[in-house]
Amino acid sequence: MARPFEALLLVAGFVAVGLIDYWVAVSGYADLSIVVWIVGYGGLVLIGWYRWLRPLDITGQ
């Protein structure tokens, strides 16, 4: 079962990636901003999947 602290860390990660992406875009590095967005949010989605969804047994047996 997911603990609230882990969920809070995941939410903080989303906020941090958003702030970093904004800072990079405002600095004039639009292409790097796209990379930050893809790697940041993609990584957080993979971490969330690995932590919470992968262990679930959803085979229907």
PDB file of N, H, CA, C and O in Angstrom:
ATOM      1  N   MET A   1       0.853  -1.184   0.000  1.00  0.00           N
ATOM      2  CA  MET A   1       0.000   0.000   0.000  1.00  0.00           C
ATOM      3  C   MET A   1       0.895   1.242   0.000  1.00  0.00           C
ATOM      4  O   MET A   1       1.919   1.284   0.681  1.00  0.00           O
ATOM      5  N   ALA A   2       0.503   2.217  -0.749  1.00  0.00           N
ATOM      6  H   ALA A   2      -0.329   2.183  -1.302  1.00  0.00           H
ATOM      7  CA  ALA A   2       1.293   3.448  -0.843  1.00  0.00           C
ATOM      8  C   ALA A   2       1.170   4.249   0.446  1.00  0.00           C
ATOM      9  O   ALA A   2       0.088   4.415   1.009  1.00  0.00           O
ATOM     10  N   ARG A   3       2.293   4.726   0.878  1.00  0.00           N
ATOM     11  H   ARG A   3       3.172   4.591   0.421  1.00  0.00           H
ATOM     12  CA  ARG A   3       2.297   5.558   2.071  1.00  0.00           C
ATOM     13  C   ARG A   3       2.167   7.017   1.663  1.00  0.00           C
ATOM     14  O   ARG A   3       2.634   7.396   0.589  1.00  0.00           O
ATOM     15  N   PRO A   4       1.543   7.845   2.497  1.00  0.00           N
ATOM     16  CA  PRO A   4       1.337   9.258   2.144  1.00  0.00           C
ATOM     17  C   PRO A   4       2.640  10.007   1.872  1.00  0.00           C
ATOM     18  O   PRO A   4       2.664  10.910   1.036  1.00  0.00           O
ATOM     19  N   PHE A   5       3.710   9.652   2.556  1.00  0.00           N
ATOM     20  H   PHE A   5       3.690   8.918   3.235  1.00  0.00           H
ATOM     21  CA  PHE A   5       4.978  10.336   2.350  1.00  0.00           C
ATOM     22  C   PHE A   5       5.499  10.102   0.936  1.00  0.00           C
ATOM     23  O   PHE A   5       6.031  11.017   0.307  1.00  0.00           O
ATOM     24  N   GLU A   6       5.346   8.881   0.438  1.00  0.00           N
ATOM     25  H   GLU A   6       4.914   8.138   0.948  1.00  0.00           H
ATOM     26  CA  GLU A   6       5.785   8.582  -0.922  1.00  0.00           C
ATOM     27  C   GLU A   6       4.959   9.348  -1.944  1.00  0.00           C
ATOM     28  O   GLU A   6       5.500   9.843  -2.933  1.00  0.00           O
ATOM     29  N   ALA A   7       3.667   9.450  -1.717  1.00  0.00           N
ATOM     30  H   ALA A   7       3.228   9.048  -0.913  1.00  0.00           H
ATOM     31  CA  ALA A   7       2.815  10.212  -2.623  1.00  0.00           C
ATOM     32  C   ALA A   7       3.184  11.692  -2.585  1.00  0.00           C
ATOM     33  O   ALA A   7       3.176  12.361  -3.619  1.00  0.00           O
ATOM     34  N   LEU A   8       3.502  12.197  -1.417  1.00  0.00           N
ATOM     35  H   LEU A   8       3.509  11.653  -0.578  1.00  0.00           H
ATOM     36  CA  LEU A   8       3.915  13.593  -1.292  1.00  0.00           C
ATOM     37  C   LEU A   8       5.224  13.837  -2.040  1.00  0.00           C
ATOM     38  O   LEU A   8       5.378  14.875  -2.684  1.00  0.00           O
ATOM     39  N   LEU A   9       6.157  12.909  -1.966  1.00  0.00           N
ATOM     40  H   LEU A   9       6.032  12.066  -1.443  1.00  0.00           H
ATOM     41  CA  LEU A   9       7.407  13.029  -2.715  1.00  0.00           C
ATOM     42  C   LEU A   9       7.155  13.035  -4.220  1.00  0.00           C
ATOM     43  O   LEU A   9       7.800  13.783  -4.955  1.00  0.00           O
ATOM     44  N   LEU A  10       6.232  12.215  -4.676  1.00  0.00           N
ATOM     45  H   LEU A  10       5.708  11.607  -4.079  1.00  0.00           H
ATOM     46  CA  LEU A  10       5.900  12.178  -6.098  1.00  0.00           C
ATOM     47  C   LEU A  10       5.289  13.504  -6.547  1.00  0.00           C
ATOM     48  O   LEU A  10       5.632  14.017  -7.612  1.00  0.00           O
ATOM     49  N   VAL A  11       4.392  14.055  -5.745  1.00  0.00           N
ATOM     50  H   VAL A  11       4.113  13.638  -4.880  1.00  0.00           H
ATOM     51  CA  VAL A  11       3.797  15.362  -6.063  1.00  0.00           C
ATOM     52  C   VAL A  11       4.860  16.451  -6.053  1.00  0.00           C
ATOM     53  O   VAL A  11       4.870  17.318  -6.926  1.00  0.00           O
ATOM     54  N   ALA A  12       5.749  16.411  -5.076  1.00  0.00           N
ATOM     55  H   ALA A  12       5.741  15.707  -4.367  1.00  0.00           H
ATOM     56  CA  ALA A  12       6.840  17.393  -5.028  1.00  0.00           C
ATOM     57  C   ALA A  12       7.739  17.253  -6.250  1.00  0.00           C
ATOM     58  O   ALA A  12       8.255  18.248  -6.758  1.00  0.00           O
ATOM     59  N   GLY A  13       7.928  16.041  -6.717  1.00  0.00           N
ATOM     60  H   GLY A  13       7.509  15.232  -6.304  1.00  0.00           H
ATOM     61  CA  GLY A  13       8.709  15.828  -7.927  1.00  0.00           C
ATOM     62  C   GLY A  13       8.056  16.465  -9.137  1.00  0.00           C
ATOM     63  O   GLY A  13       8.742  17.070  -9.960  1.00  0.00           O
ATOM     64  N   PHE A  14       6.748  16.342  -9.260  1.00  0.00           N
ATOM     65  H   PHE A  14       6.190  15.850  -8.591  1.00  0.00           H
ATOM     66  CA  PHE A  14       6.032  16.977 -10.365  1.00  0.00           C
ATOM     67  C   PHE A  14       6.162  18.493 -10.299  1.00  0.00           C
ATOM     68  O   PHE A  14       6.361  19.147 -11.323  1.00  0.00           O
ATOM     69  N   VAL A  15       6.052  19.049  -9.110  1.00  0.00           N
ATOM     70  H   VAL A  15       5.890  18.518  -8.278  1.00  0.00           H
ATOM     71  CA  VAL A  15       6.196  20.501  -8.949  1.00  0.00           C
ATOM     72  C   VAL A  15       7.619  20.929  -9.304  1.00  0.00           C
ATOM     73  O   VAL A  15       7.809  21.927  -9.999  1.00  0.00           O
ATOM     74  N   ALA A  16       8.611  20.188  -8.835  1.00  0.00           N
ATOM     75  H   ALA A  16       8.457  19.378  -8.271  1.00  0.00           H
ATOM     76  CA  ALA A  16      10.006  20.538  -9.104  1.00  0.00           C
ATOM     77  C   ALA A  16      10.306  20.479 -10.596  1.00  0.00           C
ATOM     78  O   ALA A  16      10.972  21.368 -11.128  1.00  0.00           O
ATOM     79  N   VAL A  17       9.827  19.452 -11.270  1.00  0.00           N
ATOM     80  H   VAL A  17       9.286  18.730 -10.838  1.00  0.00           H
ATOM     81  CA  VAL A  17      10.061  19.353 -12.716  1.00  0.00           C
ATOM     82  C   VAL A  17       9.390  20.518 -13.433  1.00  0.00           C
ATOM     83  O   VAL A  17       9.964  21.082 -14.365  1.00  0.00           O
ATOM     84  N   GLY A  18       8.200  20.881 -13.019  1.00  0.00           N
ATOM     85  H   GLY A  18       7.733  20.423 -12.262  1.00  0.00           H
ATOM     86  CA  GLY A  18       7.515  22.020 -13.630  1.00  0.00           C
ATOM     87  C   GLY A  18       8.276  23.318 -13.444  1.00  0.00           C
ATOM     88  O   GLY A  18       8.383  24.115 -14.375  1.00  0.00           O
ATOM     89  N   LEU A  19       8.802  23.538 -12.256  1.00  0.00           N
ATOM     90  H   LEU A  19       8.715  22.890 -11.498  1.00  0.00           H
ATOM     91  CA  LEU A  19       9.569  24.755 -11.993  1.00  0.00           C
ATOM     92  C   LEU A  19      10.875  24.779 -12.778  1.00  0.00           C
ATOM     93  O   LEU A  19      11.251  25.816 -13.325  1.00  0.00           O
ATOM     94  N   ILE A  20      11.562  23.655 -12.836  1.00  0.00           N
ATOM     95  H   ILE A  20      11.257  22.813 -12.392  1.00  0.00           H
ATOM     96  CA  ILE A  20      12.808  23.585 -13.605  1.00  0.00           C
ATOM     97  C   ILE A  20      12.527  23.798 -15.082  1.00  0.00           C
ATOM     98  O   ILE A  20      13.265  24.512 -15.761  1.00  0.00           O
ATOM     99  N   ASP A  21      11.462  23.182 -15.583  1.00  0.00           N
ATOM    100  H   ASP A  21      10.863  22.602 -15.032  1.00  0.00           H
ATOM    101  CA  ASP A  21      11.089  23.358 -16.985  1.00  0.00           C
ATOM    102  C   ASP A  21      10.784  24.822 -17.287  1.00  0.00           C
ATOM    103  O   ASP A  21      11.217  25.347 -18.313  1.00  0.00           O
ATOM    104  N   TYR A  22      10.057  25.469 -16.418  1.00  0.00           N
ATOM    105  H   TYR A  22       9.706  25.043 -15.585  1.00  0.00           H
ATOM    106  CA  TYR A  22       9.734  26.887 -16.601  1.00  0.00           C
ATOM    107  C   TYR A  22      10.998  27.742 -16.594  1.00  0.00           C
ATOM    108  O   TYR A  22      11.159  28.624 -17.438  1.00  0.00           O
ATOM    109  N   TRP A  23      11.889  27.484 -15.648  1.00  0.00           N
ATOM    110  H   TRP A  23      11.758  26.767 -14.962  1.00  0.00           H
ATOM    111  CA  TRP A  23      13.116  28.272 -15.534  1.00  0.00           C
ATOM    112  C   TRP A  23      13.991  28.113 -16.777  1.00  0.00           C
ATOM    113  O   TRP A  23      14.567  29.086 -17.265  1.00  0.00           O
ATOM    114  N   VAL A  24      14.087  26.891 -17.283  1.00  0.00           N
ATOM    115  H   VAL A  24      13.620  26.101 -16.887  1.00  0.00           H
ATOM    116  CA  VAL A  24      14.893  26.646 -18.484  1.00  0.00           C
ATOM    117  C   VAL A  24      14.250  27.331 -19.695  1.00  0.00           C
ATOM    118  O   VAL A  24      14.955  27.918 -20.515  1.00  0.00           O
ATOM    119  N   ALA A  25      12.933  27.262 -19.812  1.00  0.00           N
ATOM    120  H   ALA A  25      12.360  26.785 -19.145  1.00  0.00           H
ATOM    121  CA  ALA A  25      12.255  27.884 -20.950  1.00  0.00           C
ATOM    122  C   ALA A  25      12.389  29.404 -20.915  1.00  0.00           C
ATOM    123  O   ALA A  25      12.618  30.027 -21.952  1.00  0.00           O
ATOM    124  N   VAL A  26      12.249  30.001 -19.742  1.00  0.00           N
ATOM    125  H   VAL A  26      12.063  29.495 -18.900  1.00  0.00           H
ATOM    126  CA  VAL A  26      12.358  31.451 -19.614  1.00  0.00           C
ATOM    127  C   VAL A  26      13.796  31.909 -19.884  1.00  0.00           C
ATOM    128  O   VAL A  26      14.019  33.034 -20.332  1.00  0.00           O
ATOM    129  N   SER A  27      14.757  31.044 -19.613  1.00  0.00           N
ATOM    130  H   SER A  27      14.576  30.131 -19.249  1.00  0.00           H
ATOM    131  CA  SER A  27      16.155  31.389 -19.854  1.00  0.00           C
ATOM    132  C   SER A  27      16.504  31.390 -21.337  1.00  0.00           C
ATOM    133  O   SER A  27      17.608  31.788 -21.708  1.00  0.00           O
ATOM    134  N   GLY A  28      15.589  30.954 -22.182  1.00  0.00           N
ATOM    135  H   GLY A  28      14.693  30.631 -21.880  1.00  0.00           H
ATOM    136  CA  GLY A  28      15.813  30.990 -23.615  1.00  0.00           C
ATOM    137  C   GLY A  28      16.237  29.670 -24.228  1.00  0.00           C
ATOM    138  O   GLY A  28      16.638  29.629 -25.391  1.00  0.00           O
ATOM    139  N   TYR A  29      16.156  28.611 -23.477  1.00  0.00           N
ATOM    140  H   TYR A  29      15.829  28.644 -22.532  1.00  0.00           H
ATOM    141  CA  TYR A  29      16.545  27.294 -23.981  1.00  0.00           C
ATOM    142  C   TYR A  29      15.297  26.438 -24.208  1.00  0.00           C
ATOM    143  O   TYR A  29      15.033  25.497 -23.459  1.00  0.00           O
ATOM    144  N   ALA A  30      14.538  26.774 -25.247  1.00  0.00           N
ATOM    145  H   ALA A  30      14.752  27.538 -25.856  1.00  0.00           H
ATOM    146  CA  ALA A  30      13.268  26.095 -25.503  1.00  0.00           C
ATOM    147  C   ALA A  30      13.480  24.612 -25.817  1.00  0.00           C
ATOM    148  O   ALA A  30      12.708  23.771 -25.359  1.00  0.00           O
ATOM    149  N   ASP A  31      14.510  24.286 -26.589  1.00  0.00           N
ATOM    150  H   ASP A  31      15.137  24.969 -26.962  1.00  0.00           H
ATOM    151  CA  ASP A  31      14.751  22.882 -26.929  1.00  0.00           C
ATOM    152  C   ASP A  31      15.150  22.068 -25.694  1.00  0.00           C
ATOM    153  O   ASP A  31      14.707  20.932 -25.525  1.00  0.00           O
ATOM    154  N   LEU A  32      15.973  22.642 -24.849  1.00  0.00           N
ATOM    155  H   LEU A  32      16.333  23.565 -24.986  1.00  0.00           H
ATOM    156  CA  LEU A  32      16.354  21.965 -23.605  1.00  0.00           C
ATOM    157  C   LEU A  32      15.143  21.820 -22.683  1.00  0.00           C
ATOM    158  O   LEU A  32      15.035  20.845 -21.939  1.00  0.00           O
ATOM    159  N   SER A  33      14.246  22.784 -22.736  1.00  0.00           N
ATOM    160  H   SER A  33      14.333  23.576 -23.341  1.00  0.00           H
ATOM    161  CA  SER A  33      13.032  22.723 -21.928  1.00  0.00           C
ATOM    162  C   SER A  33      12.187  21.515 -22.308  1.00  0.00           C
ATOM    163  O   SER A  33      11.588  20.877 -21.442  1.00  0.00           O
ATOM    164  N   ILE A  34      12.136  21.200 -23.592  1.00  0.00           N
ATOM    165  H   ILE A  34      12.622  21.718 -24.295  1.00  0.00           H
ATOM    166  CA  ILE A  34      11.389  20.029 -24.044  1.00  0.00           C
ATOM    167  C   ILE A  34      12.018  18.755 -23.497  1.00  0.00           C
ATOM    168  O   ILE A  34      11.312  17.845 -23.064  1.00  0.00           O
ATOM    169  N   VAL A  35      13.341  18.692 -23.519  1.00  0.00           N
ATOM    170  H   VAL A  35      13.915  19.431 -23.871  1.00  0.00           H
ATOM    171  CA  VAL A  35      14.047  17.521 -22.985  1.00  0.00           C
ATOM    172  C   VAL A  35      13.805  17.388 -21.484  1.00  0.00           C
ATOM    173  O   VAL A  35      13.571  16.286 -20.988  1.00  0.00           O
ATOM    174  N   VAL A  36      13.859  18.503 -20.763  1.00  0.00           N
ATOM    175  H   VAL A  36      14.049  19.398 -21.166  1.00  0.00           H
ATOM    176  CA  VAL A  36      13.598  18.479 -19.317  1.00  0.00           C
ATOM    177  C   VAL A  36      12.192  17.977 -19.048  1.00  0.00           C
ATOM    178  O   VAL A  36      11.981  17.182 -18.132  1.00  0.00           O
ATOM    179  N   TRP A  37      11.233  18.430 -19.832  1.00  0.00           N
ATOM    180  H   TRP A  37      11.405  19.076 -20.576  1.00  0.00           H
ATOM    181  CA  TRP A  37       9.850  18.016 -19.652  1.00  0.00           C
ATOM    182  C   TRP A  37       9.693  16.516 -19.874  1.00  0.00           C
ATOM    183  O   TRP A  37       9.082  15.821 -19.062  1.00  0.00           O
ATOM    184  N   ILE A  38      10.248  16.024 -20.979  1.00  0.00           N
ATOM    185  H   ILE A  38      10.744  16.589 -21.639  1.00  0.00           H
ATOM    186  CA  ILE A  38      10.102  14.604 -21.315  1.00  0.00           C
ATOM    187  C   ILE A  38      10.799  13.721 -20.283  1.00  0.00           C
ATOM    188  O   ILE A  38      10.210  12.764 -19.780  1.00  0.00           O
ATOM    189  N   VAL A  39      12.044  14.041 -19.972  1.00  0.00           N
ATOM    190  H   VAL A  39      12.522  14.818 -20.381  1.00  0.00           H
ATOM    191  CA  VAL A  39      12.804  13.214 -19.026  1.00  0.00           C
ATOM    192  C   VAL A  39      12.226  13.329 -17.615  1.00  0.00           C
ATOM    193  O   VAL A  39      12.106  12.328 -16.909  1.00  0.00           O
ATOM    194  N   GLY A  40      11.871  14.546 -17.205  1.00  0.00           N
ATOM    195  H   GLY A  40      11.969  15.359 -17.779  1.00  0.00           H
ATOM    196  CA  GLY A  40      11.358  14.754 -15.851  1.00  0.00           C
ATOM    197  C   GLY A  40      10.029  14.073 -15.605  1.00  0.00           C
ATOM    198  O   GLY A  40       9.897  13.256 -14.694  1.00  0.00           O
ATOM    199  N   TYR A  41       9.040  14.413 -16.429  1.00  0.00           N
ATOM    200  H   TYR A  41       9.147  15.076 -17.169  1.00  0.00           H
ATOM    201  CA  TYR A  41       7.715  13.826 -16.217  1.00  0.00           C
ATOM    202  C   TYR A  41       7.683  12.349 -16.587  1.00  0.00           C
ATOM    203  O   TYR A  41       7.012  11.552 -15.931  1.00  0.00           O
ATOM    204  N   GLY A  42       8.407  11.989 -17.633  1.00  0.00           N
ATOM    205  H   GLY A  42       8.952  12.636 -18.165  1.00  0.00           H
ATOM    206  CA  GLY A  42       8.472  10.575 -18.003  1.00  0.00           C
ATOM    207  C   GLY A  42       9.106   9.739 -16.905  1.00  0.00           C
ATOM    208  O   GLY A  42       8.641   8.640 -16.603  1.00  0.00           O
ATOM    209  N   GLY A  43      10.170  10.266 -16.310  1.00  0.00           N
ATOM    210  H   GLY A  43      10.547  11.159 -16.556  1.00  0.00           H
ATOM    211  CA  GLY A  43      10.811   9.557 -15.216  1.00  0.00           C
ATOM    212  C   GLY A  43       9.899   9.410 -14.005  1.00  0.00           C
ATOM    213  O   GLY A  43       9.875   8.361 -13.363  1.00  0.00           O
ATOM    214  N   LEU A  44       9.155  10.456 -13.698  1.00  0.00           N
ATOM    215  H   LEU A  44       9.174  11.308 -14.220  1.00  0.00           H
ATOM    216  CA  LEU A  44       8.233  10.375 -12.560  1.00  0.00           C
ATOM    217  C   LEU A  44       7.106   9.379 -12.816  1.00  0.00           C
ATOM    218  O   LEU A  44       6.686   8.667 -11.905  1.00  0.00           O
ATOM    219  N   VAL A  45       6.624   9.329 -14.035  1.00  0.00           N
ATOM    220  H   VAL A  45       6.965   9.908 -14.776  1.00  0.00           H
ATOM    221  CA  VAL A  45       5.590   8.349 -14.371  1.00  0.00           C
ATOM    222  C   VAL A  45       6.142   6.935 -14.242  1.00  0.00           C
ATOM    223  O   VAL A  45       5.471   6.048 -13.715  1.00  0.00           O
ATOM    224  N   LEU A  46       7.368   6.725 -14.724  1.00  0.00           N
ATOM    225  H   LEU A  46       7.914   7.445 -15.152  1.00  0.00           H
ATOM    226  CA  LEU A  46       7.974   5.396 -14.594  1.00  0.00           C
ATOM    227  C   LEU A  46       8.215   5.021 -13.131  1.00  0.00           C
ATOM    228  O   LEU A  46       8.006   3.872 -12.744  1.00  0.00           O
ATOM    229  N   ILE A  47       8.646   5.969 -12.332  1.00  0.00           N
ATOM    230  H   ILE A  47       8.816   6.903 -12.647  1.00  0.00           H
ATOM    231  CA  ILE A  47       8.850   5.702 -10.907  1.00  0.00           C
ATOM    232  C   ILE A  47       7.521   5.351 -10.237  1.00  0.00           C
ATOM    233  O   ILE A  47       7.452   4.408  -9.449  1.00  0.00           O
ATOM    234  N   GLY A  48       6.466   6.110 -10.550  1.00  0.00           N
ATOM    235  H   GLY A  48       6.522   6.876 -11.190  1.00  0.00           H
ATOM    236  CA  GLY A  48       5.146   5.811  -9.989  1.00  0.00           C
ATOM    237  C   GLY A  48       4.636   4.447 -10.422  1.00  0.00           C
ATOM    238  O   GLY A  48       4.067   3.706  -9.621  1.00  0.00           O
ATOM    239  N   TRP A  49       4.841   4.118 -11.692  1.00  0.00           N
ATOM    240  H   TRP A  49       5.304   4.720 -12.343  1.00  0.00           H
ATOM    241  CA  TRP A  49       4.424   2.808 -12.176  1.00  0.00           C
ATOM    242  C   TRP A  49       5.194   1.706 -11.454  1.00  0.00           C
ATOM    243  O   TRP A  49       4.611   0.722 -11.000  1.00  0.00           O
ATOM    244  N   TYR A  50       6.508   1.885 -11.354  1.00  0.00           N
ATOM    245  H   TYR A  50       6.981   2.684 -11.722  1.00  0.00           H
ATOM    246  CA  TYR A  50       7.351   0.860 -10.737  1.00  0.00           C
ATOM    247  C   TYR A  50       6.989   0.660  -9.270  1.00  0.00           C
ATOM    248  O   TYR A  50       7.007  -0.465  -8.770  1.00  0.00           O
ATOM    249  N   ARG A  51       6.664   1.739  -8.589  1.00  0.00           N
ATOM    250  H   ARG A  51       6.649   2.652  -8.995  1.00  0.00           H
ATOM    251  CA  ARG A  51       6.403   1.653  -7.152  1.00  0.00           C
ATOM    252  C   ARG A  51       4.997   1.148  -6.841  1.00  0.00           C
ATOM    253  O   ARG A  51       4.822   0.316  -5.950  1.00  0.00           O
ATOM    254  N   TRP A  52       3.980   1.650  -7.578  1.00  0.00           N
ATOM    255  H   TRP A  52       4.123   2.325  -8.302  1.00  0.00           H
ATOM    256  CA  TRP A  52       2.602   1.365  -7.191  1.00  0.00           C
ATOM    257  C   TRP A  52       1.861   0.406  -8.117  1.00  0.00           C
ATOM    258  O   TRP A  52       1.045  -0.381  -7.639  1.00  0.00           O
ATOM    259  N   LEU A  53       2.110   0.441  -9.394  1.00  0.00           N
ATOM    260  H   LEU A  53       2.773   1.080  -9.782  1.00  0.00           H
ATOM    261  CA  LEU A  53       1.311  -0.375 -10.302  1.00  0.00           C
ATOM    262  C   LEU A  53       1.946  -1.715 -10.647  1.00  0.00           C
ATOM    263  O   LEU A  53       1.230  -2.701 -10.819  1.00  0.00           O
ATOM    264  N   ARG A  54       3.246  -1.777 -10.750  1.00  0.00           N
ATOM    265  H   ARG A  54       3.828  -0.976 -10.611  1.00  0.00           H
ATOM    266  CA  ARG A  54       3.914  -3.017 -11.121  1.00  0.00           C
ATOM    267  C   ARG A  54       3.638  -4.153 -10.133  1.00  0.00           C
ATOM    268  O   ARG A  54       3.431  -5.288 -10.564  1.00  0.00           O
ATOM    269  N   PRO A  55       3.630  -3.889  -8.830  1.00  0.00           N
ATOM    270  CA  PRO A  55       3.409  -5.000  -7.894  1.00  0.00           C
ATOM    271  C   PRO A  55       1.979  -5.559  -7.893  1.00  0.00           C
ATOM    272  O   PRO A  55       1.746  -6.618  -7.309  1.00  0.00           O
ATOM    273  N   LEU A  56       1.026  -4.885  -8.523  1.00  0.00           N
ATOM    274  H   LEU A  56       1.215  -4.025  -8.997  1.00  0.00           H
ATOM    275  CA  LEU A  56      -0.353  -5.347  -8.489  1.00  0.00           C
ATOM    276  C   LEU A  56      -0.519  -6.607  -9.329  1.00  0.00           C
ATOM    277  O   LEU A  56       0.041  -6.718 -10.419  1.00  0.00           O
ATOM    278  N   ASP A  57      -1.289  -7.545  -8.813  1.00  0.00           N
ATOM    279  H   ASP A  57      -1.744  -7.454  -7.927  1.00  0.00           H
ATOM    280  CA  ASP A  57      -1.596  -8.772  -9.546  1.00  0.00           C
ATOM    281  C   ASP A  57      -2.944  -8.555 -10.233  1.00  0.00           C
ATOM    282  O   ASP A  57      -3.990  -8.679  -9.595  1.00  0.00           O
ATOM    283  N   ILE A  58      -2.928  -8.238 -11.507  1.00  0.00           N
ATOM    284  H   ILE A  58      -2.079  -8.138 -12.025  1.00  0.00           H
ATOM    285  CA  ILE A  58      -4.178  -7.943 -12.219  1.00  0.00           C
ATOM    286  C   ILE A  58      -4.422  -8.951 -13.339  1.00  0.00           C
ATOM    287  O   ILE A  58      -4.925  -8.608 -14.409  1.00  0.00           O
ATOM    288  N   THR A  59      -4.057 -10.192 -13.068  1.00  0.00           N
ATOM    289  H   THR A  59      -3.649 -10.471 -12.199  1.00  0.00           H
ATOM    290  CA  THR A  59      -4.221 -11.240 -14.085  1.00  0.00           C
ATOM    291  C   THR A  59      -5.653 -11.741 -14.168  1.00  0.00           C
ATOM    292  O   THR A  59      -6.016 -12.346 -15.176  1.00  0.00           O
ATOM    293  N   GLY A  60      -6.468 -11.523 -13.176  1.00  0.00           N
ATOM    294  H   GLY A  60      -6.173 -11.031 -12.357  1.00  0.00           H
ATOM    295  CA  GLY A  60      -7.864 -11.951 -13.192  1.00  0.00           C
ATOM    296  C   GLY A  60      -8.062 -13.401 -12.805  1.00  0.00           C
ATOM    297  O   GLY A  60      -9.116 -13.976 -13.074  1.00  0.00           O
ATOM    298  N   GLN A  61      -7.093 -13.984 -12.194  1.00  0.00           N
ATOM    299  H   GLN A  61      -6.237 -13.517 -11.975  1.00  0.00           H
ATOM    300  CA  GLN A  61      -7.228 -15.408 -11.805  1.00  0.00           C
ATOM    301  C   GLN A  61      -7.618 -15.530 -10.364  1.00  0.00           C
ATOM    302  O   GLN A  61      -7.777 -16.642  -9.860  1.00  0.00           O
TER     303      GLN A  61
END
